[in-house]
Amino acid sequence: MDTLKFKTNIKCGGCIATVKPHLDSLNDLKSWEVDTQGADKILTADGDVANLSQQIIDVLAKAGFKAEKI
């Protein structure tokens, strides 16, 4: 399993509630969390497939958020 990190613009609990159904719909994503206290709002995600990074970026864009892999 790979751990991926993304800089996002997910700022608060309301934002997390908005992206939750989108991220939870990704079958290859095993777990995820967002550090809304840090300046970079880091999303940490664990999953198993090679293209998971792009899937996460795409699903967050659909939900109206930005993600940049770090």
N, C-alpha and C positions, 0 to 999 in steps of 0.2 A: 504494500500500500504506500502511495506517495502522499506527502504533505505539501500542499501548495499554499502560497501566500499572495494576497492581492491588496493593493492600496485601493480603497473605495471612497465613495462619498455617502456611505450609509452612516447617518449621524446619531440616530436615537432608536429607542424601542419601537416607535411607530414605523420607522424605516425597516427595521428587522421584521416586524409583522407583515409589511408589504412584500418583502423578498422571500419570506419563509416558504410559502406555497410553491414559488418558482424553483427555489433551490431544492426543496424536498421532492420535487417531481423528477429530479435527475437520479435515475436508478444507480448510476455508477458512483455517485457521491455518498460516501458512508457517514460522514459527520462534517459539521461546519460550525463556526462561531465567528462573531465580529467583535473586535475590541473597540467599542464606541468611545472609550475614555482617551485613547491615544490620538495624537494629532493626525496620523495617517489612516485611521479607521480601518485597521488591518482585518481582512477576512482570512481566516485559516481554514482550509478544507482538506479532508482526507478522502482519497478515492483510488480506484484501480486502473483506469484506462489512460492511454497516452493522450487523447484529445480532450481530457476533462477540463483543462485550462480554458480552452476555447468555448466549451459548453457553458462553463460558469460565466465567462465574459458575455456570451450571447444572451443567456437567460437573465442576467442582471440588466443588460441593455433593454430587454423587453419590458422589464419591471420599471425602467426609467432611471437606472443607476449606472454609474461608471465603475469599471474595475480594470486595474492595470497590474499584471503579474510582476512580482518582485522576487 
